[in-house]
């Protein structure tokens, strides 16, 4: 009887040690995966924000009004993001101007900064309207001009047309545009759109399932803290 008890105790000990080893391996793997995540938080001081300021997850788009892929992202991915996460208060969204298409990119960025300076509440209306104005064909052709900017802004209340025209023509919002330039340079942005979630840059900005996975993981981590 004593031998049986001793044998049983030995088996229990072996099982316990094995379970402890498995738990340790799993824990170490989870820690390793977390440590492998590269985070580069984006300084959003003075940037337009859509959503609640205290949202636990921040999604940043580095984009260009001249970029057709950014227009496509805004039409196909952005509405899902708003519906699933921004309206619920889980995510706040920000946009940083990138200047990869020369003078037109600069004009678009300066106009957007002018509208934001005038009234942050109408910035996103102008943002959408300017992307909507991007031609579906021959997008490389000249289209972002002061005239087009003023035409786009006509349908949006609370935008001072004269101030907008002055800001663009005299480059009065160049300082704000240069802040964005410093940001996309600092974060080594090489393509538009580039999507950053709580400092994590997505490999494929159009993979919404991957975007959801990162957001859900970040939301879970926030609840566990």
Backbone bond lengths (Angstrom), bond angles and torsions (degrees), N, CA, C in turn:
res aa  C-N    CA-C-N  psi(-1)  N-CA   C-N-CA  omega(-1)  CA-C   N-CA-C  phi
1 X - - - 1.458 - - 1.516 110.68 -
2 X 1.347 115.06 -42.38 1.463 119.12 179.98 1.511 110.66 -65.28
3 X 1.375 116.43 -36.85 1.462 119.74 179.97 1.530 110.41 -65.32
4 X 1.345 115.60 -38.85 1.471 119.89 179.39 1.514 111.03 -64.11
5 X 1.357 114.55 -43.60 1.462 118.76 178.78 1.529 111.33 -62.42
6 X 1.329 114.55 -41.18 1.463 119.16 -179.40 1.534 110.42 -65.74
7 X 1.348 114.90 -41.65 1.462 119.35 179.30 1.520 110.57 -63.02
8 X 1.337 115.59 -41.45 1.465 120.96 179.31 1.530 110.93 -63.55
9 X 1.339 114.81 -39.85 1.469 120.19 179.56 1.525 110.73 -65.23
10 X 1.322 115.58 -39.35 1.462 120.03 178.63 1.524 110.50 -63.94
11 X 1.351 115.00 -43.56 1.472 119.46 179.67 1.521 110.75 -61.66
12 X 1.344 116.02 -44.31 1.461 120.43 178.69 1.531 111.20 -60.17
13 X 1.313 115.12 -41.92 1.470 119.79 179.31 1.512 111.13 -62.31
14 X 1.335 116.15 -44.67 1.470 120.64 179.86 1.524 110.67 -61.98
15 X 1.337 115.04 -44.40 1.476 119.90 179.47 1.524 110.65 -62.25
16 X 1.337 115.56 -43.34 1.468 120.24 -179.55 1.523 110.91 -62.32
17 X 1.329 116.23 -44.06 1.467 121.03 179.29 1.520 110.43 -62.79
18 X 1.351 115.74 -41.82 1.466 120.80 179.83 1.527 111.18 -63.03
19 X 1.344 115.78 -44.74 1.465 119.97 178.65 1.519 111.47 -62.80
20 X 1.327 115.53 -41.88 1.462 120.38 178.58 1.521 110.56 -61.24
21 X 1.340 116.12 -40.22 1.458 120.89 179.51 1.522 111.08 -64.65
22 X 1.353 115.15 -42.30 1.464 119.96 179.39 1.526 110.66 -63.38
23 X 1.349 116.32 -45.26 1.469 120.77 179.12 1.519 110.81 -61.10
24 X 1.326 115.81 -40.83 1.464 120.37 -179.96 1.525 110.96 -63.07
25 X 1.354 115.98 -42.85 1.468 120.26 179.85 1.515 111.13 -63.97
26 X 1.362 114.73 -45.46 1.467 118.66 179.11 1.515 111.25 -60.61
27 X 1.320 116.25 -45.56 1.465 120.86 -179.94 1.512 111.37 -61.78
28 X 1.324 116.16 -41.90 1.463 119.71 -178.60 1.512 110.69 -67.33
29 X 1.362 116.59 -35.05 1.460 119.89 178.04 1.515 111.17 -67.38
30 X 1.333 116.31 -40.60 1.456 119.97 178.06 1.514 110.46 -64.26
31 X 1.307 116.70 -41.82 1.457 120.29 178.92 1.520 110.55 -64.37
32 X 1.338 115.26 -38.94 1.459 119.72 -179.85 1.519 111.04 -64.49
33 X 1.356 114.93 -43.88 1.449 118.55 179.83 1.520 111.26 -61.47
34 X 1.331 115.92 -42.24 1.467 119.90 179.35 1.523 110.50 -64.56
35 X 1.327 115.91 -40.38 1.463 119.26 -178.15 1.526 112.12 -69.04
36 X 1.346 115.83 -22.20 1.456 119.55 -179.83 1.524 112.62 -79.82
37 X 1.336 117.05 -13.62 1.461 120.76 179.84 1.526 109.41 -72.24
38 X 1.306 115.64 122.35 1.467 120.95 178.65 1.522 108.53 -92.82
39 X 1.307 116.55 122.88 1.460 121.80 -179.98 1.520 110.77 -116.10
40 X 1.305 115.22 131.15 1.463 121.47 173.41 1.526 107.19 -132.96
41 X 1.325 115.34 91.32 1.457 120.50 -178.10 1.531 110.77 -62.31
42 X 1.325 115.89 140.26 1.465 121.87 -179.44 1.521 108.93 -96.16
43 X 1.323 116.89 127.95 1.463 121.92 177.86 1.531 108.14 -75.09
44 X 1.323 116.50 110.50 1.463 120.96 -175.73 1.521 113.16 -101.28
45 X 1.319 116.64 20.53 1.465 120.40 177.57 1.529 109.89 -58.34
46 X 1.333 116.35 122.46 1.460 120.54 178.08 1.514 114.79 79.51
47 X 1.345 117.42 5.25 1.466 120.03 -178.97 1.532 110.52 -93.59
48 X 1.337 117.40 153.47 1.471 119.34 176.65 1.522 110.91 -65.59
49 X 1.329 115.65 138.73 1.461 121.53 -179.02 1.521 109.09 -126.94
50 X 1.328 116.05 130.73 1.452 121.69 173.48 1.525 107.87 -111.76
51 X 1.336 115.98 124.91 1.455 119.60 -177.51 1.512 111.12 112.80
52 X 1.317 115.79 -174.67 1.460 120.95 -177.63 1.531 110.84 -80.22
53 X 1.321 115.58 135.37 1.465 120.65 -177.84 1.522 112.71 -59.26
54 X 1.337 116.28 -31.24 1.468 119.70 -176.71 1.536 113.05 -93.48
55 X 1.324 117.98 13.06 1.470 120.81 178.27 1.524 109.59 -58.65
56 X 1.338 118.49 137.08 1.468 121.34 -175.34 1.525 114.83 -70.88
57 X 1.334 117.15 -19.27 1.468 120.53 -178.83 1.523 109.80 -121.16
58 X 1.322 115.65 135.07 1.464 121.87 179.34 1.520 109.50 -115.95
59 X 1.324 115.84 125.06 1.462 121.53 175.27 1.525 108.24 -110.84
60 X 1.320 116.00 127.53 1.468 121.47 -179.36 1.521 108.74 -118.41
61 X 1.324 115.21 130.83 1.468 120.07 171.57 1.526 108.99 -104.98
62 X 1.313 116.07 123.93 1.456 121.24 167.96 1.524 105.37 -91.70
63 X 1.331 116.98 110.20 1.462 119.73 -172.93 1.514 113.45 -138.09
64 X 1.333 114.31 173.12 1.463 122.16 -176.44 1.527 107.33 -139.94
65 X 1.335 117.08 125.76 1.461 120.79 -178.39 1.531 112.46 -61.73
66 X 1.302 116.95 -19.95 1.461 122.43 179.94 1.536 111.47 -87.02
67 X 1.317 117.67 -8.79 1.464 122.75 -172.00 1.538 111.63 -88.75
68 X 1.339 118.55 120.28 1.472 120.85 178.88 1.524 113.61 -65.25
69 X 1.327 117.71 -31.78 1.470 120.39 178.11 1.528 110.72 -67.20
70 X 1.340 116.69 -34.15 1.468 120.58 177.34 1.526 110.20 -67.44
71 X 1.324 115.96 -39.12 1.475 120.09 175.87 1.523 109.63 -61.08
72 X 1.343 116.88 -44.81 1.467 121.66 179.86 1.525 111.11 -63.62
73 X 1.344 116.72 -41.03 1.467 120.58 178.26 1.524 109.94 -62.84
74 X 1.321 115.98 -41.76 1.460 120.38 -179.70 1.518 113.09 -65.83
75 X 1.332 116.65 -27.38 1.455 120.37 -179.39 1.525 113.26 -88.78
76 X 1.330 117.09 -28.39 1.462 120.33 -171.56 1.534 115.27 -109.51
77 X 1.329 117.17 -36.64 1.465 120.28 -175.89 1.525 111.52 -101.52
78 X 1.305 116.51 -45.98 1.460 122.02 -176.75 1.535 113.53 -53.44
79 X 1.354 119.81 -45.65 1.477 118.76 179.85 1.526 112.68 -61.33
80 X 1.337 117.23 -34.52 1.469 120.03 177.67 1.523 110.48 -66.98
81 X 1.330 115.65 -40.09 1.461 121.10 178.73 1.528 110.57 -61.47
82 X 1.330 116.10 -43.71 1.460 120.99 179.15 1.526 110.08 -62.27
83 X 1.331 115.85 -48.78 1.461 121.52 -176.33 1.528 111.88 -64.17
84 X 1.320 116.63 -42.92 1.467 120.86 -172.97 1.527 114.05 -82.68
85 X 1.339 116.83 -31.88 1.465 117.98 -169.06 1.533 116.00 -133.04
86 X 1.331 117.73 -35.15 1.467 118.66 -174.29 1.526 111.07 -76.12
87 X 1.333 116.72 -43.74 1.464 119.96 -179.74 1.526 112.05 -63.81
88 X 1.329 116.36 -28.59 1.475 120.63 -179.58 1.528 112.34 -80.53
89 X 1.338 116.71 -10.76 1.459 120.09 -179.28 1.515 114.44 88.11
90 X 1.341 117.39 5.19 1.461 120.64 -179.37 1.540 112.48 -80.78
91 X 1.320 115.78 -27.08 1.471 120.52 -175.54 1.516 110.44 -131.16
92 X 1.315 115.97 141.07 1.462 120.76 166.69 1.528 107.49 -114.86
93 X 1.329 115.51 149.14 1.459 121.70 -171.86 1.523 110.13 -122.74
94 X 1.317 115.56 141.03 1.461 119.93 177.28 1.526 109.55 -137.88
95 X 1.324 115.01 158.37 1.469 121.34 -177.06 1.519 109.02 -128.14
96 X 1.338 115.37 130.80 1.468 121.79 177.39 1.523 108.40 -117.19
97 X 1.325 116.13 127.29 1.464 121.21 -178.71 1.527 111.96 -69.37
98 X 1.331 115.48 133.67 1.463 122.16 172.75 1.527 107.42 -115.26
99 X 1.323 116.70 146.34 1.475 121.24 -170.68 1.525 111.75 -118.77
100 X 1.330 116.44 55.59 1.462 120.33 -174.68 1.529 113.75 -86.73
101 X 1.343 117.36 -10.35 1.468 120.00 -175.21 1.528 112.04 -114.91
102 X 1.312 116.03 32.18 1.459 120.42 171.76 1.513 115.21 72.75
103 X 1.328 114.65 -144.68 1.464 121.79 -171.50 1.527 112.58 -60.81
104 X 1.325 117.12 -37.22 1.467 118.91 -179.15 1.532 111.46 -64.80
105 X 1.325 116.38 -37.69 1.466 119.88 176.51 1.522 110.35 -61.48
106 X 1.318 115.62 -40.95 1.466 120.89 -179.50 1.525 110.49 -65.91
107 X 1.340 116.91 -44.11 1.464 120.87 179.73 1.532 110.40 -61.71
108 X 1.321 116.54 -45.51 1.462 120.10 178.65 1.513 112.16 -61.27
109 X 1.333 116.03 -42.02 1.462 120.82 -179.91 1.523 110.87 -66.30
110 X 1.336 117.19 -43.48 1.468 120.29 -179.97 1.526 110.80 -64.08
111 X 1.330 116.84 -38.62 1.465 120.20 178.33 1.528 110.77 -64.58
112 X 1.333 116.54 -44.94 1.459 120.34 179.76 1.525 110.92 -62.49
113 X 1.324 116.21 -40.70 1.469 120.04 178.52 1.527 110.77 -66.05
114 X 1.327 116.95 -34.32 1.462 120.65 177.67 1.522 110.89 -64.95
115 X 1.337 115.93 -45.18 1.461 120.33 179.18 1.530 109.95 -63.92
116 X 1.316 116.87 -42.44 1.469 120.46 179.50 1.529 110.58 -62.23
117 X 1.326 116.25 -39.51 1.467 121.26 179.23 1.535 110.25 -66.01
118 X 1.319 116.47 -38.35 1.461 120.47 -179.61 1.523 111.89 -69.25
119 X 1.346 115.89 -47.97 1.460 119.84 -176.69 1.524 109.21 -160.99
120 X 1.344 117.66 100.72 1.469 120.59 -179.06 1.528 113.62 -56.50
121 X 1.324 117.59 -25.76 1.468 120.54 -176.54 1.526 112.79 -70.21
122 X 1.343 117.69 -20.22 1.470 119.20 179.91 1.535 111.67 -106.64
123 X 1.342 115.39 1.40 1.468 118.48 -178.55 1.534 111.74 -55.79
124 X 1.334 117.33 -47.13 1.466 120.38 -174.23 1.522 111.92 -68.41
125 X 1.336 117.40 -28.42 1.467 120.21 174.67 1.531 109.95 -65.84
126 X 1.324 116.03 -43.73 1.463 119.94 178.62 1.524 110.47 -67.61
127 X 1.313 116.05 -41.31 1.467 122.65 178.45 1.538 110.17 -53.71
128 X 1.315 116.33 -49.58 1.463 121.00 -179.69 1.525 111.23 -67.64
129 X 1.330 116.39 -42.61 1.465 120.65 -177.51 1.532 111.51 -63.44
130 X 1.328 117.19 -36.85 1.463 119.93 -179.85 1.526 110.58 -70.15
131 X 1.331 116.82 -40.01 1.473 118.99 175.40 1.529 110.68 -66.18
132 X 1.326 117.76 -37.69 1.458 121.03 178.16 1.519 111.03 -61.96
133 X 1.330 116.32 -30.42 1.466 121.20 -178.08 1.531 112.72 -78.01
134 X 1.332 116.18 -12.07 1.471 119.42 178.77 1.525 109.31 -63.44
135 X 1.320 119.03 126.62 1.478 120.77 -178.31 1.523 111.58 -65.83
136 X 1.331 116.27 144.64 1.458 120.79 179.21 1.525 111.62 -78.16
137 X 1.333 116.66 -22.27 1.454 121.40 176.49 1.530 109.04 -121.64
138 X 1.320 115.25 149.95 1.462 121.55 179.70 1.527 111.83 52.02
139 X 1.344 114.81 46.69 1.468 118.84 -179.49 1.526 111.93 -67.08
140 X 1.346 116.65 -15.49 1.466 119.47 177.32 1.524 111.66 -77.04
141 X 1.328 115.93 -15.91 1.460 119.17 178.08 1.518 111.83 -70.02
142 X 1.306 116.60 159.89 1.469 121.93 -179.05 1.530 110.42 -64.25
143 X 1.319 116.53 122.10 1.464 119.12 174.88 1.526 113.53 -144.47
144 X 1.330 118.89 -26.16 1.477 118.94 177.10 1.521 108.49 -84.99
145 X 1.307 114.98 96.98 1.462 122.46 178.40 1.526 107.93 -125.14
146 X 1.328 115.87 168.88 1.466 119.44 176.81 1.518 110.13 -60.26
147 X 1.325 116.21 -38.94 1.458 120.94 -179.93 1.531 111.10 -62.13
148 X 1.337 116.54 -44.99 1.463 120.63 179.46 1.526 110.85 -65.68
149 X 1.330 116.38 -39.76 1.467 121.00 177.85 1.530 110.48 -58.17
150 X 1.321 116.75 -46.23 1.462 120.89 -178.86 1.528 110.78 -67.91
151 X 1.333 116.15 -37.32 1.470 120.23 177.51 1.526 110.90 -62.38
152 X 1.322 116.32 -44.07 1.467 121.47 179.83 1.527 110.94 -63.80
153 X 1.315 116.19 -40.16 1.468 120.56 -174.49 1.526 113.58 -76.41
154 X 1.336 116.93 -14.57 1.465 119.96 -177.15 1.521 112.51 -59.75
155 X 1.305 116.89 -34.91 1.454 119.67 -176.70 1.518 114.24 -85.16
156 X 1.324 117.08 7.36 1.468 120.17 -176.55 1.528 109.75 -116.65
157 X 1.314 116.02 122.22 1.465 120.77 -178.16 1.524 111.27 -66.96
158 X 1.308 114.79 155.69 1.464 124.70 173.68 1.536 113.83 72.37
159 X 1.326 118.15 11.03 1.459 119.60 174.20 1.525 108.59 -99.77
160 X 1.315 115.81 121.44 1.459 121.91 177.57 1.528 108.42 -80.27
161 X 1.316 116.29 109.00 1.462 121.57 -175.08 1.533 112.36 -62.27
162 X 1.293 115.97 -41.70 1.473 119.43 -179.15 1.520 111.21 -64.64
163 X 1.336 115.87 -42.17 1.462 119.67 179.10 1.523 110.47 -65.73
164 X 1.320 116.30 -40.88 1.457 120.55 178.84 1.529 110.75 -61.96
165 X 1.307 116.23 -46.04 1.468 121.42 179.27 1.526 110.81 -60.54
166 X 1.320 115.46 -44.18 1.465 120.80 179.89 1.529 111.65 -64.81
167 X 1.327 116.25 -43.40 1.461 120.44 -179.32 1.524 111.63 -61.15
168 X 1.330 116.32 -40.39 1.466 120.47 -178.24 1.526 110.96 -74.23
169 X 1.318 116.96 -49.43 1.474 120.38 -174.84 1.524 112.51 -69.16
170 X 1.336 116.07 -34.12 1.470 119.12 -179.49 1.531 111.85 -98.98
171 X 1.329 116.06 5.75 1.470 122.23 177.36 1.533 112.04 54.78
172 X 1.325 115.61 44.17 1.459 120.69 -175.83 1.531 112.80 -77.12
173 X 1.332 116.50 -12.42 1.470 118.97 177.19 1.534 110.74 -109.47
174 X 1.316 115.83 19.60 1.477 120.14 -178.99 1.529 111.48 -61.34
175 X 1.323 117.36 -33.17 1.470 120.27 -179.14 1.528 110.69 -62.44
176 X 1.338 116.47 -43.90 1.457 120.28 178.80 1.537 111.21 -65.36
177 X 1.326 116.34 -38.22 1.466 120.72 178.56 1.529 110.09 -65.70
178 X 1.307 116.46 -37.88 1.470 120.35 178.73 1.528 111.80 -66.75
179 X 1.330 117.06 -31.07 1.471 120.20 175.00 1.522 109.31 -62.42
180 X 1.338 116.16 -43.11 1.466 120.22 177.30 1.529 110.91 -64.35
181 X 1.315 115.78 -39.00 1.476 119.89 178.54 1.523 110.36 -60.89
182 X 1.329 116.17 -42.73 1.466 119.98 177.77 1.533 110.72 -62.77
183 X 1.354 116.34 -36.92 1.460 120.28 -179.30 1.524 112.22 -67.39
184 X 1.341 117.46 -48.11 1.461 117.04 -177.16 1.526 111.57 -72.46
185 X 1.328 116.79 -23.67 1.469 119.72 173.95 1.524 109.84 -72.47
186 X 1.315 116.23 -44.55 1.470 121.44 -179.82 1.526 111.26 -59.41
187 X 1.326 116.43 -38.42 1.465 120.53 -175.87 1.532 112.37 -94.09
188 X 1.328 115.86 13.86 1.470 121.51 174.05 1.527 112.78 52.81
189 X 1.322 116.33 41.68 1.464 120.68 178.24 1.522 108.79 -70.68
190 X 1.324 115.34 122.89 1.470 120.00 -177.86 1.519 112.47 -117.95
191 X 1.333 117.20 -6.28 1.455 120.07 178.27 1.522 109.44 -147.31
192 X 1.324 114.55 156.15 1.462 119.97 175.46 1.521 108.64 -124.25
193 X 1.355 116.33 138.53 1.466 124.69 -4.08 1.524 111.77 -79.37
194 X 1.322 114.98 150.15 1.465 121.81 168.26 1.528 106.71 -113.57
195 X 1.320 116.38 130.00 1.463 121.33 -176.33 1.529 109.51 -111.67
196 X 1.330 115.47 127.94 1.455 122.93 -178.61 1.533 108.38 -120.04
197 X 1.338 116.94 126.52 1.467 121.61 -178.92 1.528 109.28 -119.37
198 X 1.324 116.56 111.77 1.472 121.13 -177.77 1.528 111.27 48.96
199 X 1.335 115.33 39.92 1.459 120.02 177.59 1.514 114.78 89.41
200 X 1.345 117.51 -3.11 1.463 121.63 -179.32 1.528 109.04 -101.64
201 X 1.321 117.01 121.65 1.461 121.52 -179.66 1.521 110.31 -87.16
202 X 1.339 115.82 127.10 1.462 121.76 -178.92 1.529 110.52 -77.64
203 X 1.336 115.15 140.54 1.462 119.69 178.08 1.526 111.02 -69.92
204 X 1.322 116.78 -42.50 1.458 121.61 -179.04 1.524 109.06 -123.33
205 X 1.336 118.16 108.35 1.473 120.23 -176.61 1.521 113.49 -66.43
206 X 1.339 117.32 -16.49 1.459 120.64 -178.00 1.527 113.24 -96.83
207 X 1.326 116.96 -1.86 1.466 121.10 177.99 1.525 108.47 -85.46
208 X 1.335 115.54 88.22 1.465 119.14 -174.46 1.519 112.41 -67.35
209 X 1.327 117.49 -31.43 1.463 119.75 178.08 1.525 110.71 -63.80
210 X 1.334 116.67 -39.02 1.472 120.50 177.10 1.522 110.44 -67.48
211 X 1.326 116.41 -38.31 1.467 120.92 177.68 1.524 109.57 -62.93
212 X 1.323 116.53 -45.12 1.468 120.71 178.56 1.529 111.20 -61.58
213 X 1.323 115.78 -40.64 1.465 120.17 -178.77 1.522 111.23 -60.49
214 X 1.327 116.33 -44.63 1.467 120.38 179.44 1.530 110.49 -66.74
215 X 1.330 116.64 -44.70 1.468 119.68 179.99 1.527 110.82 -61.13
216 X 1.326 116.87 -46.44 1.469 120.46 -179.34 1.527 111.33 -62.34
217 X 1.339 116.38 -38.86 1.467 120.07 177.71 1.521 110.45 -64.85
218 X 1.331 116.59 -42.11 1.462 120.43 179.01 1.530 111.23 -66.15
219 X 1.316 116.65 -37.95 1.471 120.19 177.69 1.520 110.58 -66.09
220 X 1.328 116.23 -39.75 1.463 120.52 177.33 1.503 112.27 -64.39
221 X 1.319 116.16 -41.01 1.465 120.66 178.81 1.514 110.51 -64.72
222 X 1.339 116.30 -37.35 1.470 120.44 179.88 1.524 110.63 -65.89
223 X 1.342 117.48 -38.73 1.471 120.82 -179.27 1.514 111.82 -71.53
224 X 1.343 116.51 -27.19 1.467 120.21 -178.02 1.524 113.18 -84.07
225 X 1.325 116.59 -11.07 1.477 119.53 -177.54 1.517 110.36 -77.29
